[in-house]
Every structure is written in structure tokens, then in C-alpha cells.
């Protein structure tokens, strides 16, 4: 799951060169704005064949939270 997520993340944020940790968030990645947030959530939905409702989308504030939400959906 983590490798799939990382591949999606790096497609949305190609300039990101660091390690993708749970703490990566819009607060420490300036490219992670509202539009790229939606792009990321859409790409994750397609890659994992899952859907997020509005509250889930706006509730994701870092990679750790996104991982938790993915795990809930694919189990």
C-alpha cells in the first residue's frame, strides 16, 4: 500500500525529493495547496479503487492521516 501511495504522491508532487513520511503535510510542502490536495485525493481514489466523501477529503491533513483512511477503505 505504501509504495502505491508514494507513486501517486510523486506524480502529483514531482518536485518533492524527500522521504515520504506520515508528517508530510500542506504545512511543510508549499506545493500542497487546495487544488493539489484534490488532485492527490482523486488520484488515490483511482489507484486504490476507493471513494472518499467530502468530510474525509477535507479531513486529510497529512500523509499519516491519508494512510489511515486508505487502510479503512481497503480492509
N, C-alpha and C positions, 0 to 999 in steps of 0.2 A: 504494500500500500504506500509506503513512504517513497519508494523510487518513482512510482506513478505520479504521486503528488509533486515530487520535485521536478519531474519532467514538465508537468503542466505549469508549475510556478515559473520555471526558467523560460518557457515560451512567452509568458505574459510579461515577465521582467528580465529581458535578455541582458541588461546591464548589471544585474545582481551577480556578483562574483564570490560572495562569502558563503559560509556554510549555512544551510537552511535549518535553523533551529526553531524550537517552539516559540521562542521570544521574538522572532522576526515579525514586525507589525508595521502598520502605517506610520507609527511614531518614529521608527528608525529606518524607514525606507521611503524616501521622498517620492519615488515613482508610484507608490501605492496610494493613489488618490481614489476618489469615488468611482470614476469610470473604470480604472483598472481593477478595482475591487469587484465590480460587476463582471468584468471580463474574466477574472480569476474564478469567481463562483460559477459562471456559465461553463467555463472550460472544465472545471472539476466535475460539474454535473454530467457533462457529456462523457468524460473519460471514465467515470465510475458508474455511469448509468443510474444516477440517483437524482432526486429533486429536493430542492430546499424551498421552504416557504419564506415569505418576506421577513418574518422575525428571525429566522435562522440566518438569513443573508446579512441582515444588519447586526446580528449578534456576534459575528466572527470578527474578532479584533486582533488576532494573531494566528500564527501557524498552529500553535498548540490547540487552540480552540477549533480551528478548521479540522484538524486530525480527529478530535473527539466527535465532531458532528459527522464526519465521514464514517468513522467506526460504528456509530449508532445506526447508520443507514445500511451498511453492507453486511451487518451481522444477521 
